[in-house]
């Protein structure tokens, strides 16, 4: 006897030996995309979406973008326990779909104070780490150590991160940003923090962006530079120290091809290879004076420059010959010249050649060689140089930060195609599309367990990794599927090569057969091209609407006629629409033999020696039903006596 209770109703079962299980809690979300949801695993549980079938997998794919679904869980049946009642529903809204088209862009990574952002080749932006000011762009201020997709962004071509905000550039030349906005650095005309992207009004035809600690800089296609945000050191380049919550043009700059922003300074690279600077000049990096520069001035002694980057108070440039030069603060060896002497004019980093990219953290410098190896120098106490350094908190608290003044290769890293340096962490993109990080991970800015210091960046809600670089082509949607056959509870579509199919909001399937449908009910069927190693799955086709057949009441077949029986043979007349016959040889109420006779037959040969002399026998015959017909009533022959 088993007794249990649910919802105030008591249940009593005297015969069933299995034990009932308690109802589990509602499932919880592990990750989602525009067309899939993954739930957190519950041991010995199974899961269901809406009114679908129960399944062991926590992954539900083939869903519609921006659509609400309800998910349930229950404990599985075992040898000793019944399956539990289902949990309360857990409601999930799938992500929005990307705009229709075949947009693709070069993958990119960016690192800020305590968070990281990544631009995927499909034009979407993903972020992870600290989110106190909404800089992850997911509509919350909740920290997240695994990548989350930035809400409502697509067709992005560039990203910039610094401090507590993220700035992105769309393919249409507009600038959007989110996070800290204390000084108007989001450019939306307010000083309100934003947890979802907002557009900087008035900015168009932008080709490059840069984010300083409290200011933002944009480069237009005409070679002019525009800025907004904090201006206490003249880093906006307008000749004043007035903060700006709306964009203003940098005075006296033209023919600019690249821009970069440090904590409180801005650097611009002109098409002639010269470098221009404005903002904080506390380290005398412009030579002699330590007065701030409120308008752009040329950095003396630099030419042939092809790339620029800026840390807290040091500037690094890459020349066309593959050498690296830098100037400014060098207290932790971040200039890489083998000393800790601040420099007011550019000095060459020792032993670095064939460099293809550079990145500056707060007080460190990262360089990428053309062979895919990574080199680093400067502040190292958080592991941001990728060596075996262990952070010494007590030493840091006493001002005892340490650094390395000569470049050293990051061991174990190869095939790197892009680099980014945050305040105290570094991330790199490998040619296989995976992102790796090392350094400070207190807020999960390396994309994984906050106790890990050197790790692959975890993927968005799945067991893989955040992959930025594997570009797949788009496919055109196929034509709407066409009907092959239907019944009252099934539909069969005509096969389309390389396609999969869906009924209403159900999951995509490779089979063209849909069963378990309701009679006389309208359904919509879709097709799409399946994903391959080269192509993404296409968008869904237009719908094919099918109404299943009506439920028809079955009629009984007529009773077989002309039934004759002898000791050797039984014969009868054909019954239309039959599916064969069931013939029984009877002796009184005893069945001597039952025979299943195929459709089309109208006779049966009695086996020899089956019927015994002196006994009386008769036969019964039933026509078996098919389709909309039930079996007939039983026909009975005359009784014969075997002589």
C-alpha positions as CSV (number, residue, x, y, z in Angstrom):
1,X,0.0,0.0,0.0
2,X,1.3,3.5,-0.9
3,X,0.0,6.8,0.2
4,X,1.0,10.3,-0.9
5,X,-0.4,13.8,-1.2
6,X,-0.3,16.7,-3.7
7,X,-2.1,20.1,-3.6
8,X,-4.3,19.1,-0.7
9,X,-5.5,15.9,-2.5
10,X,-4.6,12.6,-0.9
11,X,-3.9,9.5,-3.1
12,X,-4.1,5.9,-2.0
13,X,-2.9,2.9,-4.0
14,X,-3.3,-0.5,-2.5
15,X,-1.9,-2.5,-5.4
16,X,1.0,-0.6,-6.9
17,X,4.3,-1.4,-5.2
18,X,6.2,1.5,-6.7
19,X,6.9,4.6,-4.6
20,X,5.7,8.0,-5.8
21,X,8.3,10.8,-6.1
22,X,7.9,14.4,-5.0
23,X,7.4,17.1,-7.6
24,X,10.7,18.8,-8.5
25,X,11.3,22.5,-8.6
26,X,10.9,24.3,-12.0
27,X,14.0,23.9,-14.2
28,X,16.5,26.8,-14.6
29,X,18.2,28.3,-17.6
30,X,21.8,27.6,-18.5
31,X,21.9,29.3,-21.9
32,X,19.8,30.4,-24.8
33,X,20.2,31.6,-28.4
34,X,17.6,32.8,-31.0
35,X,16.6,29.2,-31.8
36,X,17.7,27.0,-28.8
37,X,17.4,26.8,-25.0
38,X,19.6,24.8,-22.6
39,X,18.4,24.0,-19.1
40,X,20.6,23.2,-16.1
41,X,20.8,19.5,-15.6
42,X,18.8,17.9,-12.7
43,X,20.0,14.3,-11.8
44,X,17.5,11.6,-12.8
45,X,15.2,14.1,-14.4
46,X,13.6,14.5,-17.9
47,X,12.3,17.7,-19.6
48,X,9.6,19.0,-21.8
49,X,8.9,22.1,-23.8
50,X,5.3,23.3,-23.9
51,X,3.2,20.2,-24.7
52,X,6.0,18.3,-26.4
53,X,7.3,14.9,-25.5
54,X,9.5,14.3,-22.5
55,X,13.2,14.0,-23.2
56,X,16.4,13.3,-21.3
57,X,18.4,16.0,-23.0
58,X,18.4,19.5,-21.5
59,X,18.8,21.0,-25.0
60,X,15.8,22.2,-27.0
61,X,16.7,23.3,-30.6
62,X,14.6,24.4,-33.6
63,X,12.8,27.1,-31.6
64,X,11.6,30.4,-33.0
65,X,13.5,33.7,-32.2
66,X,12.0,36.1,-29.8
67,X,9.3,33.6,-28.8
68,X,8.1,32.6,-25.3
69,X,8.3,28.9,-24.4
70,X,7.4,27.0,-21.2
71,X,9.7,24.3,-19.9
72,X,8.9,21.6,-17.4
73,X,10.8,18.9,-15.6
74,X,9.9,15.7,-13.8
75,X,11.7,12.9,-12.1
76,X,12.1,9.8,-14.2
77,X,10.4,6.5,-13.5
78,X,12.7,3.8,-12.0
79,X,12.2,0.2,-11.0
80,X,11.0,1.2,-7.6
81,X,9.6,4.7,-8.2
82,X,7.0,6.2,-10.5
83,X,7.7,9.3,-12.6
84,X,6.9,12.3,-10.5
85,X,4.3,14.9,-11.4
86,X,5.7,17.7,-13.6
87,X,7.2,20.8,-12.0
88,X,5.7,24.3,-12.3
89,X,6.6,25.9,-15.7
90,X,9.8,27.9,-16.3
91,X,9.2,30.6,-19.0
92,X,12.0,31.5,-21.4
93,X,12.0,34.1,-24.2
94,X,14.4,33.1,-26.9
95,X,16.9,35.7,-28.2
96,X,16.1,38.0,-31.1
97,X,17.0,36.9,-34.6
98,X,19.8,38.6,-36.5
99,X,18.6,40.7,-39.4
100,X,18.0,38.7,-42.5
101,X,21.0,38.6,-44.8
102,X,24.5,37.2,-45.2
103,X,26.4,39.7,-43.0
104,X,29.8,38.7,-41.8
105,X,32.7,40.7,-40.3
106,X,36.2,40.2,-39.0
107,X,36.1,38.8,-35.5
108,X,37.5,41.1,-32.7
109,X,38.2,41.1,-29.0
110,X,38.4,43.9,-26.5
111,X,39.2,44.1,-22.8
112,X,38.2,46.7,-20.3
113,X,38.8,47.3,-16.6
114,X,37.0,44.2,-15.3
115,X,35.1,42.9,-18.4
116,X,35.7,41.6,-21.9
117,X,33.8,41.9,-25.1
118,X,34.0,39.8,-28.3
119,X,32.7,40.5,-31.8
120,X,31.7,37.3,-33.7
121,X,31.9,37.0,-37.4
122,X,28.1,37.1,-37.7
123,X,28.1,40.7,-36.3
124,X,26.8,39.9,-32.8
125,X,28.6,41.0,-29.7
126,X,29.2,38.9,-26.6
127,X,30.5,40.1,-23.2
128,X,31.4,38.7,-19.8
129,X,32.8,39.8,-16.4
130,X,31.9,42.8,-14.2
131,X,28.5,44.3,-15.0
132,X,28.0,46.9,-12.2
133,X,27.2,49.7,-14.7
134,X,25.4,47.6,-17.3
135,X,28.6,47.3,-19.5
136,X,27.7,43.7,-20.6
137,X,24.7,45.1,-22.4
138,X,22.3,42.4,-21.5
139,X,19.7,44.6,-19.8
140,X,20.9,43.8,-16.3
141,X,23.7,44.8,-13.9
142,X,24.4,41.2,-12.9
143,X,28.0,40.0,-13.2
144,X,28.4,37.1,-15.6
145,X,31.5,34.9,-16.0
146,X,30.3,33.3,-19.2
147,X,29.6,35.2,-22.4
148,X,26.1,36.7,-22.8
149,X,24.9,38.2,-26.1
150,X,24.4,42.0,-26.1
151,X,20.7,42.7,-26.5
152,X,19.5,44.0,-29.9
153,X,22.8,44.4,-31.6
154,X,23.6,43.0,-35.1
155,X,25.7,44.0,-38.1
156,X,28.5,45.2,-35.8
157,X,31.9,45.8,-37.4
158,X,34.1,47.0,-34.4
159,X,34.1,47.1,-30.6
160,X,36.0,49.2,-28.0
161,X,36.1,48.6,-24.3
162,X,37.6,50.6,-21.4
163,X,36.6,51.4,-17.9
164,X,33.1,50.3,-17.2
165,X,31.5,50.6,-20.6
166,X,31.5,49.1,-24.1
167,X,31.3,51.0,-27.4
168,X,30.3,49.4,-30.8
169,X,30.3,50.5,-34.4
170,X,27.5,49.3,-36.8
171,X,28.0,48.6,-40.5
172,X,25.8,51.7,-41.2
173,X,28.3,54.0,-39.6
174,X,26.4,54.6,-36.4
175,X,27.9,54.3,-32.9
176,X,26.2,52.6,-30.0
177,X,27.3,52.1,-26.4
178,X,26.3,50.9,-22.9
179,X,27.6,51.0,-19.3
180,X,28.9,53.9,-17.3
181,X,27.7,57.3,-18.4
182,X,28.7,59.6,-15.4
183,X,30.3,62.2,-17.7
184,X,28.2,61.6,-20.8
185,X,30.7,59.2,-22.4
186,X,27.9,57.3,-24.0
187,X,27.1,60.3,-26.1
188,X,23.3,60.1,-25.8
189,X,23.0,63.6,-24.3
190,X,22.5,62.3,-20.7
191,X,24.6,61.1,-17.8
192,X,22.4,58.0,-17.1
193,X,24.1,54.6,-17.1
194,X,22.6,52.2,-19.7
195,X,22.4,48.4,-19.6
196,X,21.2,48.1,-23.2
197,X,22.8,49.8,-26.2
198,X,21.9,53.4,-26.9
199,X,22.9,55.3,-30.1
200,X,25.1,58.4,-30.0
201,X,22.9,60.9,-32.0
202,X,24.4,62.9,-34.7
203,X,27.2,60.5,-35.4
204,X,27.2,59.0,-38.9
205,X,29.7,57.7,-41.5
206,X,32.0,56.5,-38.6
207,X,34.8,54.1,-39.6
208,X,36.6,53.6,-36.2
209,X,35.9,54.0,-32.5
210,X,38.0,54.2,-29.3
211,X,37.1,54.2,-25.7
212,X,39.0,56.0,-22.9
213,X,38.3,55.6,-19.2
214,X,35.7,58.4,-19.3
215,X,35.6,59.6,-22.9
216,X,34.8,58.2,-26.3
217,X,36.4,59.1,-29.7
218,X,35.0,58.4,-33.2
219,X,36.7,58.7,-36.6
220,X,34.6,59.6,-39.6
221,X,35.1,58.5,-43.2
222,X,36.2,62.0,-44.1
223,X,39.2,61.7,-41.8
224,X,37.8,64.0,-39.0
225,X,37.7,63.0,-35.3
226,X,34.8,63.6,-32.9
227,X,34.7,63.0,-29.1
228,X,32.5,63.3,-26.0
229,X,32.6,62.6,-22.3
230,X,35.0,63.7,-19.6
231,X,37.5,66.4,-20.6
232,X,39.4,67.3,-17.4
233,X,42.7,66.8,-19.1
234,X,41.8,68.1,-22.6
235,X,41.4,64.6,-24.0
236,X,38.4,65.6,-26.1
237,X,40.8,67.9,-28.1
238,X,38.5,70.9,-28.4
239,X,40.9,73.3,-26.7
240,X,38.9,73.3,-23.4
241,X,38.6,71.2,-20.3
242,X,34.8,71.3,-20.5
243,X,33.0,67.9,-20.2
244,X,30.7,67.1,-23.2
245,X,27.5,65.0,-23.1
246,X,27.1,65.3,-26.9
247,X,29.7,65.0,-29.6
248,X,32.1,67.7,-30.6
249,X,34.7,67.8,-33.3
250,X,38.4,67.6,-32.4
251,X,40.0,70.8,-33.6
252,X,42.7,70.8,-36.2
253,X,42.8,67.1,-37.1
254,X,42.3,65.8,-40.7
255,X,43.5,62.9,-42.8
256,X,43.3,60.6,-39.7
257,X,43.2,56.9,-40.4
258,X,43.3,55.4,-36.8
259,X,42.5,56.5,-33.3
260,X,43.2,55.2,-29.8
261,X,42.2,56.4,-26.3
262,X,44.1,55.9,-23.0
263,X,42.7,56.6,-19.6
264,X,42.8,60.4,-20.0
265,X,44.5,61.0,-23.4
266,X,43.8,60.5,-27.1
267,X,46.1,59.5,-29.9
268,X,45.5,59.8,-33.6
269,X,47.4,58.3,-36.6
270,X,47.4,60.3,-39.8
271,X,47.7,58.9,-43.3
272,X,51.3,60.2,-43.6
273,X,52.4,58.0,-40.7
274,X,52.6,60.8,-38.1
275,X,51.2,60.5,-34.6
276,X,49.2,63.2,-32.8
277,X,48.4,63.4,-29.2
278,X,46.1,65.4,-26.8
279,X,45.1,65.1,-23.1
280,X,47.0,64.2,-20.0
281,X,50.8,64.9,-20.2
282,X,51.8,64.3,-16.6
283,X,54.8,62.2,-17.7
284,X,56.0,64.8,-20.1
285,X,55.5,62.4,-23.0
286,X,55.5,65.3,-25.4
287,X,58.9,66.4,-24.4
288,X,60.0,68.9,-21.7
289,X,56.7,70.3,-20.4
290,X,54.3,68.4,-18.2
291,X,51.3,70.7,-19.1
292,X,48.3,68.9,-20.5
293,X,47.6,69.3,-24.2
294,X,44.1,70.7,-24.9
295,X,44.4,70.4,-28.7
296,X,46.3,67.9,-30.9
297,X,50.1,68.2,-31.2
298,X,52.4,66.0,-33.2
299,X,54.6,63.5,-31.3
300,X,58.2,64.4,-32.3
301,X,60.5,61.8,-33.8
302,X,57.9,59.4,-35.0
303,X,57.2,58.4,-38.7
304,X,56.3,55.3,-40.6
305,X,53.8,54.3,-38.0
306,X,51.0,51.9,-38.9
307,X,49.3,51.2,-35.6
308,X,48.8,52.9,-32.2
309,X,47.6,51.9,-28.7
310,X,47.4,53.6,-25.3
311,X,47.6,52.4,-21.7
312,X,46.9,54.4,-18.5
313,X,49.8,56.7,-19.1
314,X,52.0,55.2,-21.8
315,X,51.7,55.2,-25.6
316,X,52.8,52.4,-27.9
317,X,53.2,52.5,-31.7
318,X,54.0,49.9,-34.3
319,X,56.2,50.9,-37.3
320,X,56.0,49.6,-40.8
321,X,59.3,47.7,-40.3
322,X,57.7,45.6,-37.5
323,X,59.4,47.3,-34.6
324,X,57.7,48.7,-31.5
325,X,58.3,52.1,-29.9
326,X,56.7,53.7,-26.8
327,X,56.9,56.7,-24.5
328,X,55.4,57.9,-21.2
329,X,55.1,56.1,-17.8
330,X,57.7,53.3,-17.5
331,X,57.5,52.6,-13.7
332,X,56.7,48.9,-14.3
333,X,58.8,48.4,-17.4
334,X,55.8,48.8,-19.7
335,X,57.9,50.5,-22.4
336,X,60.0,47.4,-22.8
337,X,63.4,49.1,-23.1
338,X,65.0,47.2,-20.2
339,X,64.6,50.1,-17.7
340,X,61.9,51.6,-15.5
341,X,62.8,55.2,-16.5
342,X,59.9,57.3,-17.8
343,X,60.4,58.5,-21.4
344,X,59.4,61.8,-22.9
345,X,60.4,60.7,-26.4
346,X,59.8,57.3,-28.1
347,X,62.2,54.4,-27.3
348,X,62.3,51.1,-29.0
349,X,61.2,47.9,-27.2
350,X,64.2,45.5,-27.0
351,X,64.3,42.5,-29.2
352,X,60.9,42.9,-30.8
353,X,60.6,42.5,-34.6
354,X,58.2,41.2,-37.1
355,X,55.3,42.5,-34.9
356,X,51.9,42.6,-36.5
357,X,49.7,43.9,-33.7
358,X,50.0,45.7,-30.3
359,X,47.8,46.2,-27.3
360,X,48.3,48.3,-24.1
361,X,46.9,47.4,-20.7
362,X,46.9,49.8,-17.8
363,X,50.6,49.4,-17.2
364,X,51.6,46.6,-19.5
365,X,52.1,46.0,-23.2
366,X,51.3,43.0,-25.4
367,X,52.7,42.3,-28.8
368,X,51.7,39.8,-31.5
369,X,54.3,38.5,-33.9
370,X,53.6,37.5,-37.5
371,X,54.4,33.9,-36.5
372,X,51.3,33.9,-34.2
373,X,53.3,34.0,-30.9
374,X,52.5,36.6,-28.1
375,X,55.1,38.7,-26.2
376,X,54.5,40.8,-23.1
377,X,56.2,43.2,-20.7
378,X,55.3,45.7,-17.9
379,X,53.0,45.1,-14.8
380,X,52.7,41.4,-14.0
381,X,51.3,41.0,-10.6
382,X,47.9,39.8,-11.8
383,X,49.3,37.3,-14.3
384,X,48.4,39.6,-17.2
385,X,51.7,38.9,-18.9
386,X,50.9,35.2,-19.2
387,X,53.8,34.0,-17.2
388,X,53.8,32.0,-13.9
389,X,53.6,35.1,-11.7
390,X,51.3,34.7,-8.7
391,X,49.6,37.9,-7.5
392,X,51.0,39.1,-4.1
393,X,48.0,40.9,-2.5
394,X,49.9,42.1,0.6
395,X,52.7,43.5,-1.6
396,X,50.2,45.3,-3.8
397,X,48.4,46.8,-0.8
398,X,51.7,48.3,0.3
399,X,52.4,49.7,-3.2
400,X,54.8,46.9,-4.0
401,X,53.7,46.2,-7.6
402,X,56.2,44.5,-9.8
403,X,56.9,44.4,-13.5
404,X,59.2,43.1,-16.3
405,X,61.0,45.6,-18.4
406,X,62.0,43.4,-21.3
407,X,59.7,41.5,-23.7
408,X,59.2,37.8,-23.1
409,X,57.2,35.2,-25.0
410,X,54.0,33.9,-23.5
411,X,54.6,30.2,-23.3
412,X,52.1,27.7,-24.8
413,X,50.4,30.2,-27.1
414,X,50.6,29.9,-30.8
415,X,48.4,30.5,-33.9
416,X,47.1,33.8,-32.3
417,X,45.5,36.2,-34.7
418,X,44.4,39.1,-32.4
419,X,45.2,40.4,-28.9
420,X,43.5,42.7,-26.4
421,X,44.7,44.1,-23.0
422,X,42.5,45.2,-20.2
423,X,43.5,46.9,-17.0
424,X,44.8,43.7,-15.4
425,X,43.9,40.9,-17.8
426,X,44.7,39.9,-21.4
427,X,42.7,38.0,-24.0
428,X,43.8,36.6,-27.3
429,X,42.0,35.2,-30.4
430,X,43.5,32.1,-32.0
431,X,43.0,31.2,-35.7
432,X,40.6,28.4,-34.8
433,X,38.3,31.0,-33.5
434,X,38.7,30.2,-29.8
435,X,39.4,33.0,-27.2
436,X,42.0,32.5,-24.5
437,X,42.6,34.7,-21.4
438,X,45.0,35.2,-18.6
439,X,45.4,37.6,-15.7
440,X,42.9,38.9,-13.2
441,X,39.6,36.9,-13.2
442,X,37.9,38.2,-10.0
443,X,34.7,39.1,-11.9
444,X,34.9,36.3,-14.5
445,X,36.4,38.6,-17.2
446,X,38.4,35.6,-18.5
447,X,35.0,33.9,-19.2
448,X,35.2,31.0,-16.9
449,X,35.6,29.8,-13.3
450,X,36.7,32.9,-11.3
451,X,39.4,30.8,-9.7
452,X,41.1,30.1,-13.1
453,X,43.8,32.4,-14.2
454,X,44.7,31.0,-17.6
455,X,41.9,29.5,-19.5
456,X,39.8,29.2,-22.7
457,X,36.9,31.5,-22.6
458,X,33.7,29.5,-22.0
459,X,30.9,29.5,-24.6
460,X,27.5,31.1,-24.4
461,X,25.4,28.6,-22.4
462,X,27.0,25.4,-23.9
463,X,29.8,23.0,-23.4
464,X,32.0,24.5,-26.1
465,X,34.0,27.7,-26.3
466,X,33.3,31.1,-27.5
467,X,34.2,30.8,-31.2
468,X,34.7,34.0,-33.2
469,X,36.5,33.0,-36.3
470,X,34.8,30.2,-38.2
471,X,32.9,32.0,-40.8
472,X,30.0,30.1,-42.4
473,X,28.1,31.3,-45.4
474,X,24.3,31.9,-45.5
475,X,21.8,29.9,-47.5
476,X,18.7,31.1,-49.2
477,X,15.5,29.7,-47.8
478,X,13.9,26.9,-49.9
479,X,10.4,27.2,-51.4
480,X,7.6,26.1,-49.2
481,X,7.3,22.3,-48.9
482,X,4.6,20.5,-50.9
483,X,2.2,17.7,-49.9
484,X,2.8,14.1,-50.8
485,X,0.0,12.5,-48.7
486,X,-2.2,13.0,-45.7
487,X,-4.6,11.1,-43.5
488,X,-6.7,12.2,-40.6
489,X,-3.7,12.1,-38.2
490,X,-0.6,12.3,-40.4
491,X,1.0,14.4,-43.2
492,X,3.8,13.4,-45.5
493,X,5.7,16.1,-47.4
494,X,7.7,15.7,-50.6
495,X,11.4,15.4,-49.9
496,X,13.7,18.4,-50.6
497,X,17.3,17.5,-50.9
498,X,19.4,18.9,-48.0
499,X,16.4,20.2,-46.1
500,X,14.7,19.6,-42.7
501,X,11.1,20.3,-41.8
502,X,8.9,21.6,-39.0
503,X,5.3,21.6,-38.1
504,X,4.0,24.8,-36.5
505,X,6.4,25.7,-33.6
506,X,7.7,22.2,-33.2
507,X,11.3,21.1,-33.5
508,X,13.1,20.7,-36.9
509,X,13.3,17.1,-38.1
510,X,14.9,15.3,-41.1
511,X,11.8,13.1,-41.7
512,X,9.1,14.3,-44.0
513,X,6.5,12.4,-42.1
514,X,4.5,14.0,-39.3
515,X,2.2,11.7,-37.3
516,X,0.0,12.1,-34.2
517,X,-1.9,15.0,-35.7
518,X,-5.5,15.8,-34.9
519,X,-8.2,15.1,-37.5
520,X,-9.7,18.0,-39.5
521,X,-7.1,20.5,-38.0
522,X,-5.1,23.1,-39.8
523,X,-1.3,22.9,-39.5
524,X,1.6,24.9,-41.0
525,X,4.7,23.2,-42.4
526,X,8.0,24.8,-43.1
527,X,11.3,23.7,-44.7
528,X,14.9,25.1,-44.3
529,X,18.3,24.1,-45.6
530,X,20.3,22.2,-43.0
531,X,23.6,23.5,-41.6
532,X,26.8,22.1,-42.9
533,X,30.5,22.7,-42.3
534,X,30.4,25.5,-44.8
535,X,26.8,26.9,-44.5
536,X,24.6,28.0,-41.6
537,X,21.0,26.6,-41.6
538,X,18.9,28.8,-43.8
539,X,15.9,30.8,-42.7
540,X,12.6,29.0,-42.7
541,X,10.5,28.8,-45.9
542,X,7.1,30.3,-46.2
543,X,4.4,28.1,-44.7
544,X,2.4,25.3,-46.4
545,X,-1.0,25.0,-44.7
546,X,-2.6,21.6,-44.6
547,X,-5.9,20.5,-43.1
548,X,-5.9,16.9,-42.0
549,X,-8.7,14.6,-43.2
550,X,-11.9,14.4,-41.2
551,X,-12.6,11.7,-38.8
552,X,-15.0,9.3,-40.6
553,X,-17.2,6.9,-38.7
554,X,-16.3,3.3,-39.6
555,X,-19.0,1.0,-41.1
556,X,-19.1,-2.7,-40.7
557,X,-18.3,-4.9,-43.7
558,X,-21.3,-7.0,-44.9
559,X,-21.5,-10.5,-43.6
560,X,-19.8,-13.0,-46.0
561,X,-22.4,-14.7,-48.3
562,X,-22.5,-18.1,-50.1
563,X,-20.5,-19.9,-47.4
564,X,-20.3,-23.6,-48.2
565,X,-18.5,-26.3,-46.2
566,X,-17.5,-29.8,-47.1
567,X,-15.0,-32.3,-45.7
568,X,-12.5,-31.1,-48.2
569,X,-13.1,-27.4,-48.8
570,X,-14.8,-24.2,-47.7
571,X,-15.9,-21.6,-50.2
572,X,-17.6,-18.2,-50.1
573,X,-18.3,-15.1,-52.1
574,X,-15.9,-12.1,-52.1
575,X,-16.6,-9.3,-49.6
576,X,-15.6,-5.9,-51.0
577,X,-13.1,-3.7,-49.1
578,X,-12.0,-6.6,-47.0
579,X,-8.5,-7.0,-45.6
580,X,-8.6,-10.8,-45.5
581,X,-10.7,-13.2,-43.5
582,X,-10.7,-15.1,-40.2
583,X,-12.0,-18.7,-40.6
584,X,-12.7,-21.0,-37.7
585,X,-13.5,-24.7,-37.8
586,X,-15.8,-25.5,-35.0
587,X,-17.0,-28.7,-33.2
588,X,-19.9,-27.5,-31.1
589,X,-18.4,-24.7,-29.0
590,X,-14.9,-26.0,-29.4
591,X,-12.5,-24.3,-31.9
592,X,-10.7,-27.0,-33.8
593,X,-8.6,-24.6,-36.0
594,X,-8.3,-20.8,-36.6
595,X,-7.0,-19.7,-40.0
596,X,-6.0,-16.2,-41.2
597,X,-6.8,-16.0,-44.9
598,X,-5.2,-13.4,-47.2
599,X,-7.2,-10.7,-49.0
600,X,-8.5,-11.9,-52.4
601,X,-9.0,-15.5,-51.4
602,X,-12.5,-17.1,-51.5
603,X,-11.7,-20.7,-50.6
604,X,-9.8,-22.7,-48.1
605,X,-8.7,-26.3,-48.4
606,X,-9.4,-28.4,-45.3
607,X,-6.3,-30.2,-44.1
608,X,-6.5,-34.0,-44.3
609,X,-7.2,-36.0,-41.2
610,X,-8.3,-32.7,-39.4
611,X,-11.9,-33.8,-39.3
612,X,-12.7,-37.1,-37.6
613,X,-15.3,-39.6,-38.9
614,X,-18.6,-39.6,-37.1
615,X,-18.1,-36.0,-35.7
616,X,-20.1,-33.0,-36.6
617,X,-18.5,-29.7,-37.7
618,X,-19.3,-26.3,-39.0
619,X,-17.3,-23.1,-39.9
620,X,-17.5,-19.4,-39.2
621,X,-16.1,-16.7,-41.4
622,X,-15.4,-13.0,-40.6
623,X,-14.2,-10.4,-43.2
624,X,-11.5,-8.3,-41.6
625,X,-11.9,-4.5,-41.8
626,X,-9.5,-1.9,-43.3
627,X,-9.5,1.9,-43.5
628,X,-13.0,3.2,-42.7
629,X,-14.5,-0.3,-42.4
630,X,-14.9,-2.5,-39.3
631,X,-14.9,-6.2,-39.5
632,X,-18.1,-8.0,-40.5
633,X,-20.4,-10.0,-38.5
634,X,-19.6,-13.7,-38.4
635,X,-21.1,-15.9,-41.1
636,X,-21.9,-19.5,-40.1
637,X,-22.1,-22.5,-42.4
638,X,-24.4,-25.6,-42.2
639,X,-23.2,-28.3,-39.9
640,X,-21.9,-31.5,-41.6
641,X,-21.2,-35.0,-40.3
642,X,-18.0,-36.6,-41.5
643,X,-18.6,-40.0,-43.0
